[in-house]
């Protein structure tokens, strides 16, 4: 595996960077308000992690009323899972502009996920806050968690560079890779795994991509 020659994209882009997220049910003004809320949560989490994201402080930093904030995001967990979706969208756009170039699909996925991991390394407090939110999410956050999962799947499938739609077996492999990556993030953030171990686990899971069909 070649060493990444370009720096990983920052986990949080500058506030002026547009997000690919679009909610057609929201007006342009509401879209802008939602963007300010997520930017405020990103900043607070980046400085102090999960505990630093307090809804009242998010409301103040984003210049919205506390009641308005709760209409957009019923809880801190909802907000931080949405923040993770936003960060993944930024990463997805970066990877589309500068996709992995390895010949092997498995190697391309490894390169992509490790780029994402290095971006999280750059802002460990933010990464910890978002991953903790996923862990704490209950059924009320199912829609937001499912959106994060779909986007992660899309990132992996795009990295594979398939000539056509993914097969059922390939999608099963993608799910295993996704689970492995999230688990590796948790163990790294908790100090139970090194970067080398994370890469080894991701590479092992990605070998499933090349497994011949039964």
C-alpha positions, -999 to +999 in steps of 0.1 A: +000+000+000+014+033-010+016+062+016-009+090+012+010+118-005-016+145+002-029+157+035-062+143+046-091+167+044-099+184+077-128+168+095-146+202+098-145+225+069-145+263+072-179+277+080-183+291+045-180+257+029-213+245+015-228+212+026-244+188+002-273+183+026-305+197+013-339+195+030-365+204+005-391+208+032-371+238+046-370+273+033-337+289+023-338+308+056-344+277+075-316+259+057-292+287+067-304+285+103-299+247+103-264+253+089-256+278+117-267+253+143-246+225+129-216+248+126-220+259+163-222+222+174-191+214+154-172+242+170-182+233+205-175+196+200-142+203+184-131+223+214-145+202+242-160+170+229-194+155+237-199+172+271-191+206+257-221+205+234-249+220+255-281+229+237-283+264+253-248+272+242-255+259+207-285+281+206-265+312+217-236+304+193-260+300+163-282+330+172-314+310+174-339+307+202-336+276+224-371+265+214-363+269+178-332+247+182-352+219+197-376+221+168-347+213+145-329+188+168-349+173+197-318+164+216-280+167+216-277+132+203-299+141+173-277+172+167-244+154+169-255+125+146-266+151+121-232+167+125-215+135+117-237+132+086-226+167+076-189+159+081-192+127+061-209+147+033-179+171+032-156+141+031-176+125+003-174+156-018-136+158-012-132+121-022-153+127-054-129+155-064-098+135-055-107+098-056-083+070-047-062+058-076-052+023-067-060-005-092-075-028-066-110-020-053-101-032-018-070-010-017-091+020-028-115+014+000-087+011+025-072+043+013-105+061+015-113+049+050-079+057+063-082+092+048-114+096+068-097+082+099-068+106+095-093+135+092-108+124+125-073+122+141-070+159+133-100+167+155-103+139+181-127+158+203-152+163+175-147+126+164-153+114+199-185+135+203-200+122+170-191+086+177-205+088+213-237+102+199-240+072+176-235+049+205-260+067+227-286+070+200-319+053+208-349+045+185-359+082+183-327+088+164-332+059+139-337+081+109-305+101+115-284+070+122-298+054+091-288+084+070-252+082+084-251+045+075-264+051+040-238+078+034-210+056+048-221+029+024-222+053-005-186+064+003-174+029+004-192+018-028-179+049-046-144+041-035-147+006-049-152+020-084-175-007-096-184-009-133-220-014-124-244-017-094-230-035-064-241-071-060-259-085-029-226-101-018-206-069-024-232-049-003-229-075+024-191-070+024-196-033+025-218-037+057-190-057+073-164-031+064-187-003+077-192-022+110-154-028+113-146+008+106-170+021+133-158-004+158-122+005+150-130+042+156-145+033+190-116+013+201-091+039+189-110+068+206-110+048+239-073+042+237-076+004+232-063+003+196-033+019+178-035+035+144-017+004+130-043-019+145-071+002+130-055-001+096-049-038+100-086-043+109-098-022+080-075-040+055-087-074+068-124-065+063-117-050+029-104-083+016-140-094+015-145-073-015-122-096-036-138-128-023-152-148-052-189-155-052-200-188-037 
